[in-house]
Amino acid sequence: MSDERDERPALEIIRGSATEEELAALIAVVSDAYAAEESDAVAEEPVMSAWTRTQRSLRTPLRRDIPWGRFAG
């Protein structure tokens, strides 16, 4: 099984000719933007108090459309 992070994106210049310095600057800017976006995309874990952990959930409402017992006519 290969990890998705092991795969590196391909960079292809399709128009013009870029120097090594321009490519290095491009890679640095894109890498920095990706790292900033990745750090901002972390979801905060909800904080649960002791009360919410031990609290019993609410009962579902009774269904009024079902008659009670065998004696419903």
N, C-alpha and C positions, 0 to 999 in steps of 0.2 A: 504494500500500500504506500502510495506516495503522498506526502503532506503537501497541501496547497501552498504553503509558504516556501517550499523548496523550489517551486517553479518561478523562474524570473521572467518578467515581461520583456518582450522583444521591442527594441527601438529601431525603427526603420526610417531613414531619410528618403522621402520620395521626390523631393523637389529641391534643387539647389545643391550647394556643397557646404557642409559645416566643418569648421576647423575643430581640432581636438579640444581647444579651450571653450568653444561654444557648446560642444556636446557635454563637457564637464559641468559647465554652468547650468545647462538644461537639466541634467541629471540631479545636480545639487538642489535646484529649486523644486523640482517635482518630488524628490525624496523628502525634502523638508515639509512640503505641503501635505504629502501623504502621512508623514509622522504626526503632524499637527491634527489632521482630521481623525486619525486613528485614536489619538489620545482624547479627543473631544467626544468620540462616539461611544465611550464606555458608559453603560447604563448604571445608575446608582442602585444599589440593592435596597429594597424597602426595609425600614427599621421597624421591627416588631417588638412591642413591649411584652412584658410577662402577662399582662391582662389579655392581650389579643392571642397569645399562644395558648392560653388555657380556657379561653372563652368558648362556650358551646355555640354552635351555629344556630341560626333561627330556624324554627320549624316551618315547613312548607305550609301554605294555607290549605284549609280543608276544601275538598271538591264538593260543591253543593249539587252538582248534577248527578252524583251517584247516590241512590237511596240507601238508607241505613239498614243493615242487617237483612234478614229473610222476611221481615214483616212488612216490607214496603209493598204496597198494592199496586 
